[in-house]
Amino acid sequence: MPVRRTFDPAYVALAARWLGLLSHETRLHLVLSLAQGPGTVSELCAHHGLPQSNCSHHLGILRNAGLVVDERDGQFVNYRLNVEVWRRIGDGFFDQLLAGADVATLQHVRIERNPRGR
């Protein structure tokens, strides 16, 4: 029988909140789009075929959770991923779940932490 570890309750609570937010398809689509680079609400609406109010609503939820940040550029608001928060999520995965290891193999997928990204 494997030895089971106990995980930091604060990380588990935070990760559960983030994962819960990303379980909504629209929010996950928006995050995946922003992973490719910043975008305005208009660009994201056009790309995903969303009404502006719906897109803004979900971006607001992601912003309030700290997963994305917004920057005003005249009339436009540009959204981008909050790199520091996503780094914390990734580091938490490696530190909490893998006891600090820098490489994980999940079935046929190898995930490696970039040590320069720390």
ChimeraX commands (.cxc) that place a marker at each C-alpha (Angstrom):
marker #1 position 0.00,0.00,0.00 radius 0.5
marker #1 position 1.47,3.42,-0.95 radius 0.5
marker #1 position 2.35,5.97,1.70 radius 0.5
marker #1 position -0.07,8.86,1.30 radius 0.5
marker #1 position 1.02,12.42,1.97 radius 0.5
marker #1 position -1.03,15.22,3.50 radius 0.5
marker #1 position -1.21,18.41,1.45 radius 0.5
marker #1 position -1.19,22.00,2.61 radius 0.5
marker #1 position -4.87,22.84,3.23 radius 0.5
marker #1 position -4.36,26.44,2.06 radius 0.5
marker #1 position -3.03,25.27,-1.32 radius 0.5
marker #1 position -5.80,22.69,-1.69 radius 0.5
marker #1 position -8.47,25.33,-0.96 radius 0.5
marker #1 position -6.94,27.81,-3.41 radius 0.5
marker #1 position -6.42,25.19,-6.13 radius 0.5
marker #1 position -10.00,23.97,-5.71 radius 0.5
marker #1 position -11.26,27.54,-6.14 radius 0.5
marker #1 position -9.18,28.08,-9.30 radius 0.5
marker #1 position -10.17,24.73,-10.77 radius 0.5
marker #1 position -13.81,25.44,-9.95 radius 0.5
marker #1 position -13.63,28.72,-11.85 radius 0.5
marker #1 position -12.02,27.00,-14.82 radius 0.5
marker #1 position -14.68,24.29,-14.88 radius 0.5
marker #1 position -16.96,26.73,-16.69 radius 0.5
marker #1 position -16.44,26.28,-20.44 radius 0.5
marker #1 position -16.56,29.99,-21.29 radius 0.5
marker #1 position -13.95,30.87,-18.69 radius 0.5
marker #1 position -11.72,28.01,-19.79 radius 0.5
marker #1 position -12.03,29.16,-23.43 radius 0.5
marker #1 position -11.09,32.70,-22.41 radius 0.5
marker #1 position -8.07,31.54,-20.41 radius 0.5
marker #1 position -6.87,29.33,-23.26 radius 0.5
marker #1 position -7.22,32.28,-25.66 radius 0.5
marker #1 position -5.32,34.59,-23.34 radius 0.5
marker #1 position -2.58,31.98,-22.99 radius 0.5
marker #1 position -1.85,32.76,-26.65 radius 0.5
marker #1 position -1.46,36.48,-25.90 radius 0.5
marker #1 position -3.38,39.48,-24.58 radius 0.5
marker #1 position -6.73,40.48,-26.04 radius 0.5
marker #1 position -9.50,43.02,-25.77 radius 0.5
marker #1 position -13.08,42.18,-24.90 radius 0.5
marker #1 position -14.06,42.91,-28.51 radius 0.5
marker #1 position -11.43,40.51,-29.88 radius 0.5
marker #1 position -12.37,37.78,-27.42 radius 0.5
marker #1 position -16.11,38.25,-28.13 radius 0.5
marker #1 position -15.55,37.99,-31.87 radius 0.5
marker #1 position -13.28,34.97,-31.55 radius 0.5
marker #1 position -15.67,33.02,-29.31 radius 0.5
marker #1 position -18.97,34.34,-30.67 radius 0.5
marker #1 position -19.97,35.74,-27.27 radius 0.5
marker #1 position -22.11,38.75,-26.44 radius 0.5
marker #1 position -20.04,41.53,-24.88 radius 0.5
marker #1 position -21.89,41.37,-21.55 radius 0.5
marker #1 position -21.28,37.62,-21.24 radius 0.5
marker #1 position -17.59,37.93,-22.09 radius 0.5
marker #1 position -17.09,40.85,-19.71 radius 0.5
marker #1 position -18.91,38.99,-16.94 radius 0.5
marker #1 position -16.60,35.96,-17.19 radius 0.5
marker #1 position -13.47,38.08,-17.55 radius 0.5
marker #1 position -14.54,39.93,-14.39 radius 0.5
marker #1 position -14.80,36.65,-12.50 radius 0.5
marker #1 position -11.34,35.62,-13.71 radius 0.5
marker #1 position -9.95,39.07,-12.82 radius 0.5
marker #1 position -11.47,39.00,-9.33 radius 0.5
marker #1 position -9.86,35.60,-8.76 radius 0.5
marker #1 position -6.52,37.03,-9.88 radius 0.5
marker #1 position -6.20,34.68,-12.87 radius 0.5
marker #1 position -6.21,37.54,-15.40 radius 0.5
marker #1 position -5.31,41.21,-15.21 radius 0.5
marker #1 position -6.63,44.10,-17.24 radius 0.5
marker #1 position -4.92,47.24,-18.48 radius 0.5
marker #1 position -6.71,50.23,-19.95 radius 0.5
marker #1 position -5.42,51.52,-23.28 radius 0.5
marker #1 position -7.58,54.52,-24.19 radius 0.5
marker #1 position -11.08,53.20,-24.89 radius 0.5
marker #1 position -9.96,49.59,-24.83 radius 0.5
marker #1 position -9.22,47.23,-21.97 radius 0.5
marker #1 position -6.60,44.58,-22.67 radius 0.5
marker #1 position -6.73,41.35,-20.72 radius 0.5
marker #1 position -3.82,39.00,-20.16 radius 0.5
marker #1 position -3.02,36.09,-17.89 radius 0.5
marker #1 position -1.61,36.99,-14.51 radius 0.5
marker #1 position 1.69,35.15,-14.94 radius 0.5
marker #1 position 2.62,35.27,-11.25 radius 0.5
marker #1 position -0.61,33.56,-10.20 radius 0.5
marker #1 position -0.28,30.88,-12.89 radius 0.5
marker #1 position 3.33,30.31,-11.79 radius 0.5
marker #1 position 2.07,29.82,-8.22 radius 0.5
marker #1 position -0.48,27.31,-9.47 radius 0.5
marker #1 position 2.21,25.40,-11.35 radius 0.5
marker #1 position 4.72,25.57,-8.51 radius 0.5
marker #1 position 2.03,24.37,-6.14 radius 0.5
marker #1 position 1.43,21.38,-8.40 radius 0.5
marker #1 position 5.09,20.44,-8.33 radius 0.5
marker #1 position 5.72,21.36,-4.69 radius 0.5
marker #1 position 2.54,19.99,-3.14 radius 0.5
marker #1 position 1.72,17.02,-5.31 radius 0.5
marker #1 position 5.23,15.98,-6.34 radius 0.5
marker #1 position 7.11,16.91,-3.15 radius 0.5
marker #1 position 9.29,19.41,-5.00 radius 0.5
marker #1 position 10.19,17.25,-8.01 radius 0.5
marker #1 position 10.64,19.08,-11.32 radius 0.5
marker #1 position 9.29,16.33,-13.60 radius 0.5
marker #1 position 6.00,14.44,-13.56 radius 0.5
marker #1 position 4.75,11.67,-15.79 radius 0.5
marker #1 position 0.98,11.34,-15.87 radius 0.5
marker #1 position 0.13,8.28,-17.93 radius 0.5
marker #1 position 1.77,9.16,-21.29 radius 0.5
marker #1 position 2.29,12.88,-20.63 radius 0.5
marker #1 position 5.54,14.29,-19.26 radius 0.5
marker #1 position 5.26,17.63,-17.45 radius 0.5
marker #1 position 8.45,19.46,-16.58 radius 0.5
marker #1 position 8.92,22.58,-14.48 radius 0.5
marker #1 position 11.09,25.22,-16.06 radius 0.5
marker #1 position 13.66,26.03,-13.38 radius 0.5
marker #1 position 14.31,29.43,-15.00 radius 0.5
marker #1 position 10.64,30.30,-14.44 radius 0.5
marker #1 position 10.99,30.22,-10.66 radius 0.5
marker link #1:1,2 radius 0.2
marker link #1:2,3 radius 0.2
marker link #1:3,4 radius 0.2
marker link #1:4,5 radius 0.2
marker link #1:5,6 radius 0.2
marker link #1:6,7 radius 0.2
marker link #1:7,8 radius 0.2
marker link #1:8,9 radius 0.2
marker link #1:9,10 radius 0.2
marker link #1:10,11 radius 0.2
marker link #1:11,12 radius 0.2
marker link #1:12,13 radius 0.2
marker link #1:13,14 radius 0.2
marker link #1:14,15 radius 0.2
marker link #1:15,16 radius 0.2
marker link #1:16,17 radius 0.2
marker link #1:17,18 radius 0.2
marker link #1:18,19 radius 0.2
marker link #1:19,20 radius 0.2
marker link #1:20,21 radius 0.2
marker link #1:21,22 radius 0.2
marker link #1:22,23 radius 0.2
marker link #1:23,24 radius 0.2
marker link #1:24,25 radius 0.2
marker link #1:25,26 radius 0.2
marker link #1:26,27 radius 0.2
marker link #1:27,28 radius 0.2
marker link #1:28,29 radius 0.2
marker link #1:29,30 radius 0.2
marker link #1:30,31 radius 0.2
marker link #1:31,32 radius 0.2
marker link #1:32,33 radius 0.2
marker link #1:33,34 radius 0.2
marker link #1:34,35 radius 0.2
marker link #1:35,36 radius 0.2
marker link #1:36,37 radius 0.2
marker link #1:37,38 radius 0.2
marker link #1:38,39 radius 0.2
marker link #1:39,40 radius 0.2
marker link #1:40,41 radius 0.2
marker link #1:41,42 radius 0.2
marker link #1:42,43 radius 0.2
marker link #1:43,44 radius 0.2
marker link #1:44,45 radius 0.2
marker link #1:45,46 radius 0.2
marker link #1:46,47 radius 0.2
marker link #1:47,48 radius 0.2
marker link #1:48,49 radius 0.2
marker link #1:49,50 radius 0.2
marker link #1:50,51 radius 0.2
marker link #1:51,52 radius 0.2
marker link #1:52,53 radius 0.2
marker link #1:53,54 radius 0.2
marker link #1:54,55 radius 0.2
marker link #1:55,56 radius 0.2
marker link #1:56,57 radius 0.2
marker link #1:57,58 radius 0.2
marker link #1:58,59 radius 0.2
marker link #1:59,60 radius 0.2
marker link #1:60,61 radius 0.2
marker link #1:61,62 radius 0.2
marker link #1:62,63 radius 0.2
marker link #1:63,64 radius 0.2
marker link #1:64,65 radius 0.2
marker link #1:65,66 radius 0.2
marker link #1:66,67 radius 0.2
marker link #1:67,68 radius 0.2
marker link #1:68,69 radius 0.2
marker link #1:69,70 radius 0.2
marker link #1:70,71 radius 0.2
marker link #1:71,72 radius 0.2
marker link #1:72,73 radius 0.2
marker link #1:73,74 radius 0.2
marker link #1:74,75 radius 0.2
marker link #1:75,76 radius 0.2
marker link #1:76,77 radius 0.2
marker link #1:77,78 radius 0.2
marker link #1:78,79 radius 0.2
marker link #1:79,80 radius 0.2
marker link #1:80,81 radius 0.2
marker link #1:81,82 radius 0.2
marker link #1:82,83 radius 0.2
marker link #1:83,84 radius 0.2
marker link #1:84,85 radius 0.2
marker link #1:85,86 radius 0.2
marker link #1:86,87 radius 0.2
marker link #1:87,88 radius 0.2
marker link #1:88,89 radius 0.2
marker link #1:89,90 radius 0.2
marker link #1:90,91 radius 0.2
marker link #1:91,92 radius 0.2
marker link #1:92,93 radius 0.2
marker link #1:93,94 radius 0.2
marker link #1:94,95 radius 0.2
marker link #1:95,96 radius 0.2
marker link #1:96,97 radius 0.2
marker link #1:97,98 radius 0.2
marker link #1:98,99 radius 0.2
marker link #1:99,100 radius 0.2
marker link #1:100,101 radius 0.2
marker link #1:101,102 radius 0.2
marker link #1:102,103 radius 0.2
marker link #1:103,104 radius 0.2
marker link #1:104,105 radius 0.2
marker link #1:105,106 radius 0.2
marker link #1:106,107 radius 0.2
marker link #1:107,108 radius 0.2
marker link #1:108,109 radius 0.2
marker link #1:109,110 radius 0.2
marker link #1:110,111 radius 0.2
marker link #1:111,112 radius 0.2
marker link #1:112,113 radius 0.2
marker link #1:113,114 radius 0.2
marker link #1:114,115 radius 0.2
marker link #1:115,116 radius 0.2
marker link #1:116,117 radius 0.2
marker link #1:117,118 radius 0.2
view
